């Protein structure tokens, strides 16, 4: 049983619940509380500490929501697997120049010790592939190098520009700024987005086809109202797990369609009798596959086959491409209004910019107007204005170009450092995005590879977390994300991986 | 047929579609295009103007989304009833000191000619009570005084404080600010909100019970995931129409429960076999009823009767109360976790502050964690920080006190000016909020009253728009909102109403 000794300070400096929360968090991190260990009940903890039970509730709730502990019905609260925690710790250790996680991220960086949690749960509820690896004292070595495929680099973000724009806008003292904007997003921003999408992604749309919303998840919630409740939707396997969970929460029937080296198979769509397919043709997550034009045409042909069929294109990180000529979006090839295009500024600007956009084909626009016109906008007019000016005054383009250069540098460095690995591993996904994949040529398992890396303080991620249906033929594959690491960190991390794996 | 002569300027100053949009909008406002008139097809308009069809599409789309025109399948585009348009015009005419519409509003103030649209559609799709009144040349007199029950007063908003806080926060250059926050909202803001709710509304909750989201509508979308799909929900009749439409879009079975002078009847709930009830006990919209403690107890007892029963308390404008002692929230009396409490900063701060909050009972919190943990937050961390400091540093309290005084002044003035009306009208809803109700003692219809006012340039609102089920016994009732008008405007508007109605 856990020793409940906690020194509480009643001097008013910190809330009691915060002190309890921090104490337990520290104990978990320092390994004094082990994975799977049961915490005292809130009642007995409250009695012991002589505080209100609600205080302990709050502390436990915070630990729960940050993924340190989990609750099991009728049994109590248990410490989560350490796996999660190391990553959080690492994120917190980073300073202002450090990386933060983007929308398509499994977690977000925290501040002031309240590391934010998001898809952290994603893992917890996902395949428990990594669980076996979490044991032994060595494995508690703290993570020095985190190759998260979801981290991005904020070190070059023009904070000053952002602040100047904000200041200028607020100093207008224009009260209409404080009014609620249009449900779809204000026209000026939608016009700017439509121009940007046209020039950068070949997307053909008028501003009226764009719905601006606070994050992809919200836009998908609207899409549920537009597409209706009884949708059989195809997803690739592996795919982006968060979207999978959201479709699950819609009670959609999700059909995992296997992919070949070109992505989702159109024949699979036909045979599975689905009406919608969720795809990431520019850069599939996690495989990194870029869908060739022939396959795109097949998908579009499939969609044309029935009026009710649609393709949902999630173009989450198309801004970053290093090899070959830019590939336009799938929407750009769509002549019949069959593609629902979704994009975000979370990756290209910052996760805090809670602005995503969805481009609806004309036919669905009518349904949007009918089913969703009464949903107020989720993005404040002020934030829309700031973003609009950031894009319109060229800051976004400059920033993107700078980041492309930075990420390209890291990408090329990593490719170079991966040369010695080529005998034992097969490399893929090297055309775009912020991560690469290594597939073991020998029989080693994902767990072994992850554990070997962790023993040396390196955190890597297994592809199995992204499977929505087991795929026994899949060889152990590791995702190596480099967005959040400096070139120096990449060098050092790869040195350690060489020791661990070669 | 409409004369298509539009002078387009190709010098690049303004988009072509904007010019077309503005031209048509002007024609509608100036009465050159009349209600019900058909616009040329986009094809013929494009041919005539020698522009791309998509340009005309965009212009029409904008007119459509702003409610100037409507599309009828297979028939084309038609000019909407003028009723809508006058109100928009009025909103646009107001300057920086003018009123803007809050979350529980049927429209939002627009800027730069792009008047925003929201619940405008609400009316269009609602009871067409006002339609009959829109005819004749006199009725086109532009609205000088708009007694919208949804307008709020932004003239005293401390823009400078808001800007200073924003500036300070951004100047920290803390990249964790640009990371995505916790799905429920960052703990620091939730803690602040829980304290505010406890002290001002008697709400008992820990920060972990609070979900922060970008607007009530989004929170209701989450609630759908929590409560499930097959809910029989009771609403008062009349009620808040936007919530009604949202529940409709959930495919909930909505049961209109009649109210007496104390609000929703608990016996009605029992007999209708519902599992949820949406109520506004502190200040029902639109009737202004404040639910007495006895009725609250009945509702809570009803909810206790079955584990699956919940009360949804929308506490949308409880900040403004002028008579009697403050009445705590329904949640404050709830000992068994049966109340889902929803509130917003849209009314008390500004509609642009896209921050609402929902307090979940413990039992539903578990379901939230299970069903919604993967939905990312819809409010940026920066906005959360700004709001948190605004509240924590006492600005919110000061602003609320200032606004209470301002609204009380308007409220008392209006009550005084209403004295001469008491013979012909019955006054109600005078305890709280930003509007009063006048019910005709004679046989005049709502339409007659509205038309009579409009003929003199005064816009008033009928209660029938808020009915979700016809109520033939209801006498003509007018809502008089005073939030958005200055005292001088209230005086002048009431003078005109006296001429119109007495």
Interface residues (C-beta under 8 A of the other chain):
Chain A: X15 X17 X54 X57 X58 X61 X62 X64 X65 X66 X71 X96 X97 X98 X100 X101 X102 X103 X105 X108 X109 X110 X111 X112 X114 X116 X117 X118 X119 X121 X122 X154 X155 X157 X159 X162 X163 X166 X167 X170 X171 X173 X174 X175 X176 X177 X178 X179 X180 X181 X182 X183 X184 X186 X187 X188 X191 X206 X207 X208 X209 X213 X214 X215 X216 X217 X218 X221 X225 X229 X242 X245 X246 X249 X251 X346 X350 X351 X352 X353 X354 X366 X369 X371 X372 X373 X374 X375 X376 X377 X378 X379 X380 X381 X382 X383
Chain B: X15 X17 X54 X57 X58 X61 X62 X64 X65 X66 X71 X96 X97 X98 X100 X101 X102 X103 X105 X108 X109 X110 X111 X112 X114 X116 X117 X118 X119 X121 X122 X154 X155 X157 X159 X162 X163 X166 X167 X170 X171 X173 X174 X175 X176 X177 X178 X179 X180 X181 X182 X183 X184 X186 X187 X188 X191 X206 X207 X208 X209 X213 X214 X215 X216 X217 X218 X221 X225 X229 X242 X245 X246 X249 X251 X346 X350 X351 X352 X353 X354 X365 X366 X369 X371 X372 X373 X374 X375 X376 X377 X378 X379 X380 X381 X382 X383
